[in-house]
Every structure is written in C-alpha cells, then in structure tokens.
Amino acid sequence: MEENETQLTKKVAKFPRVCTSCNNEIPVGSTYHREEGVKEHLHSLLAREFCSECYAKYGAYSLLKKNK
C-alpha cells in the first residue's frame, strides 16, 4: 500500500490534545504541529499531533519518519 506524502502544519489547540511523540498534554491555547496530507486529505483519525517541544527537539523530518 502506498503511503501519502505528509507535512506538519502549525496549529493552536482549541481543546486539550496529547503529543504523539512524548504523550504529554498539549493545553488549550498552546501551539502544536498537526500532520496533514500534501496532495491528498489525511483523515483526522490518522493524523499525528506533536507538541512544540518535540518539534523543536526532533524536527519535522524525524517526527514524520518515526513510527511509519
């Protein structure tokens, strides 16, 4: 099965979320990075979300390749 090409988009949490990488809570009002499809829609149930700390520490490339 072919994988969709994805990217991380910066968002602001409107309700609490959990970072896929470190499992820490992303509180309301905090910036986080959400995985989205580049050319095709990525269903919200499949999209991963990362806190700003993990994004700064590992970078988009490492986070997107991790657990693929």
Wavefront OBJ file of the C-alpha trace (Angstrom):
o trace
v 0.000 0.000 0.000
v 1.346 3.419 -0.984
v 1.876 5.988 1.775
v 0.526 9.519 1.464
v 3.080 12.321 1.499
v 2.548 14.372 4.660
v 3.738 17.592 6.257
v 3.380 19.269 9.647
v 1.214 22.372 9.983
v 1.355 24.747 12.938
v -1.948 24.998 14.860
v -3.274 26.420 18.140
v -5.067 23.946 20.424
v -8.755 24.761 20.932
v -9.113 21.833 23.340
v -6.541 19.633 25.137
v -4.577 17.233 22.954
v -1.834 14.653 23.527
v 1.548 14.666 21.789
v 2.081 11.519 19.708
v 5.818 11.554 20.453
v 6.100 12.205 24.210
v 2.489 11.605 25.373
v 2.435 14.947 27.233
v -0.728 17.032 27.186
v -0.911 19.968 24.787
v -3.011 22.525 26.728
v -5.646 24.835 25.239
v -4.039 27.891 23.623
v -0.691 26.165 23.048
v 0.935 25.826 19.648
v 1.303 22.297 18.263
v 2.062 20.706 14.889
v -0.512 18.515 13.134
v 0.234 16.062 10.339
v -1.626 16.822 7.087
v -1.534 15.362 3.598
v 0.401 17.312 0.964
v -1.667 16.275 -2.069
v -4.405 14.125 -0.540
v -6.569 14.561 2.549
v -5.314 12.722 5.635
v -8.239 11.653 7.838
v -8.162 13.239 11.293
v -8.122 9.809 12.960
v -4.818 9.033 11.221
v -3.163 12.429 11.692
v -0.496 12.631 14.362
v -0.051 15.699 16.586
v 3.212 16.880 18.140
v 3.911 19.439 20.866
v 6.212 22.377 20.106
v 8.906 20.928 22.388
v 9.152 17.691 20.363
v 9.009 19.660 17.109
v 11.919 21.856 18.266
v 13.890 18.883 19.602
v 13.470 16.404 16.717
v 12.328 18.455 13.715
v 9.587 17.716 11.197
v 11.554 15.145 9.192
v 12.355 12.932 12.198
v 8.843 13.143 13.626
v 7.201 12.227 10.329
v 9.535 9.264 9.724
v 9.161 7.965 13.297
v 6.653 5.089 13.644
v 5.887 4.887 9.902
l 1 2 3 4 5 6 7 8 9 10 11 12 13 14 15 16 17 18 19 20 21 22 23 24 25 26 27 28 29 30 31 32 33 34 35 36 37 38 39 40 41 42 43 44 45 46 47 48 49 50 51 52 53 54 55 56 57 58 59 60 61 62 63 64 65 66 67 68
